[in-house]
């Protein structure tokens, strides 16, 4: 004969149902609160976007002419999820069209400079030097261009595939326009060369505590990739490995125009 549940079992079943009901109520309450918060945040964000659009229209000329001001404005946009280079409707069309036009033009000029200097530097140029050459080419342009503008333009060049990216060597930034993969050894040599623009095998061995084989192998790889040039014309007989991406290339490109 099947035994019926006792009073204790019934009480436990009732408690379980009550607990489940309370859980559902709390869950629904949490969902409602979250929805209210989300709706409120969306409303506040829409208001802020509208104010930002008015600000862009009012200060369009200042943003266009002042690179530092433009950079700060872009930072504000990024904080609310607005990309000036991707927004095509509903957010200051005239301004964003201008920004996109400037960025696209700067991107084209960056590609041209990288191609023009590649035989000299192997496809690796410092960001500072790139901006300097770009500034020389844009002397007659209405809009000044900052390093921030260059970085934005380079980020859009990634659609071209391998190459065109910014790499950091200590405090220095280099722009790579070829799909060469630099390993840790190569980066350390380039960082070491920043002091005088070149290194020797002996210097690499002493400063980085490397073996002769390791230093020679890394330097010869950089030479084969076109990133280094050799200079054997010294009385001490030591070969210098020069890195054009560290030294200036302005004299090669400043007179060119697009």
Secondary structure, DSSP 8 states (H G I E B T S, - for coil): ------HHHHHHHHHHHHHHHHHHHHHHHHHHHHHHHHHHHHHHHHHHHHHHHHHHHHTHHHHHH-HHHHHHHHHHHHHTT--TTT--SSS-HHHHHHHHHHHHHHHHHHHHHHHHHHHHHTTEEEHHHHHHHHHHHTTT-SS---HHHHHHHHHHGGGG-S--EEEEETTEEEEE-S-----HHHHHHHHHHTTTSEE-HHHHHHHHT--HHHHHHHHHHHHHTTS-EEE---TT---EEE-TTTS--HHHHTT---
